[in-house]
Amino acid sequence: MHPNLCFPDGTPMADWFFDASKPTLSSLGKCYSLTDAGIAPDGLVHTAEIQALIDRIHHEGGGVLYVPHGTFRTGALFFHPGVHLYVEEDSVLLGSDEVTDYPVMETRIEGESCLYLAALINADGCDGFTMCGKGTIDGNGLRSWKAFWHRRAWNPACTNKDEQRPRLVYIANSQHVTVSDLHLQNAMFWTNHLYRCRYVRFLDCSIYSPYEPVKAPSTDAIDLDVCTDVVIRHCNIHVNDDGVVLKGGKGPWADHQPENGMNERILIEDCHYRFCHGCLTLGSEAIHCRNVLLRNITVDAAHNLLWLKFRPDTPQCFEYVTVEGAKGTVDQFLHIHRWTQFFDLKGREDKPASIAHHIKLRQCEISCSVGYQVPEDLSDYTLSDFTLENNQVHAQELGNTSWL
């Protein structure tokens, strides 16, 4: 791959980052097929039966839940250590569109631990967890999207916590996670949420949700929340929100709370972005992001190439972030934004610091509407050591460059 590739602060990449090997069905252990267990692709919701099979695989020493040809419908599923998921090509694991099929539980959402709906696929404390195959995991989100916009029409301030919807995939507290070759689509809410995970690989996945005729609200492709050592390679991303998003906590003392933390050593390369709000977004709930490299991507219709969302109620540091070799069309090349949803200083009298430094954009060929969408008033931020190097930015409007 790239034996001499380093992270933006000069740290060499470990050999792990160059491992492009993919799991096969035979490599995942004993195979347990849905149909062999009497679960039929009959349009009925089979949550209890599928969960019983997952539990059985765990009790029998581990293996792989195999989704054969057909469309199998289910609510929330909870995986155990040693149990993997393989979805055969032309097969669909289809989420129920009834939110009561997803239990309310303590989980992690929007930068805090709270009660929210479980995801369709849940894996907590599952080191080595693997999801693969060339089939589809479909969140069946249309009904929930319509409900969200219906409530938003009545209450323009409606948020994701007012109209709760399950995520497609939630993986937490796990190491050596691989997601490969799958079609992950039509999530009701975030598509993939990784919390406190290390050594995560997304390889050759297609991640999709529509922005028309019904917009799929807040269907981020991949949310990394207190994650380290992540590679996202050869993925196709088309969602009605941000593509790859770095989170990690919010609030005036978020950096002192043990459930929060840093995202570090993130490599995103050779991906194809179609419509999304941001190719790489840091925030809106992130306290520290370091050593992030986005490289050699193509972009068709994203709003923002690099988007920094600063919360004025949260201490934040975005450092050593590089975007290089990006080609295509976006609305804004660089966007720096003051994000105030759920703003709450909780009695803190001073304003937490928002810092971005050692940010580099280089060797990009981008057509855009605005080059630099940066506020004129920078009193809320400290920006330093931004480097623009050998870019070809064809902008209809240059934007604010006075801060450079």
Beta strands, then each sheet from edge to edge (+ up, - down):
strand 1: 31-33
strand 2: 63-67
strand 3: 70-74
strand 4: 77-79
strand 5: 83-87
strand 6: 91-95
strand 7: 104-109
strand 8: 112-117
strand 9: 121-124
strand 10: 130-132
strand 11: 136-138
strand 12: 169-172
strand 13: 175-180
strand 14: 183-185
strand 15: 192-195
strand 16: 198-203
strand 17: 206-208
strand 18: 222-225
strand 19: 228-233
strand 20: 236-238
strand 21: 244-247
strand 22: 262-269
strand 23: 272-282
strand 24: 288-295
strand 25: 298-310
strand 26: 316-324
strand 27: 327-338
strand 28: 354-362
strand 29: 365-373
strand 30: 382-389
strand 31: 392-399
sheet 1: 1+ 2+ 5+ 10+ 13+ 16+ 19+ 22+ 24+ 26+ 28+ 30+
sheet 2: 3+ 6+ 11+ 14+ 17+ 20+ 23+ 21+ 18+ 15+ 12+ 9+ 4+
sheet 3: 3+ 6+ 11+ 14+ 17+ 20+ 23+ 25+ 27+ 29+ 31+
sheet 4: 7+ 8-
end
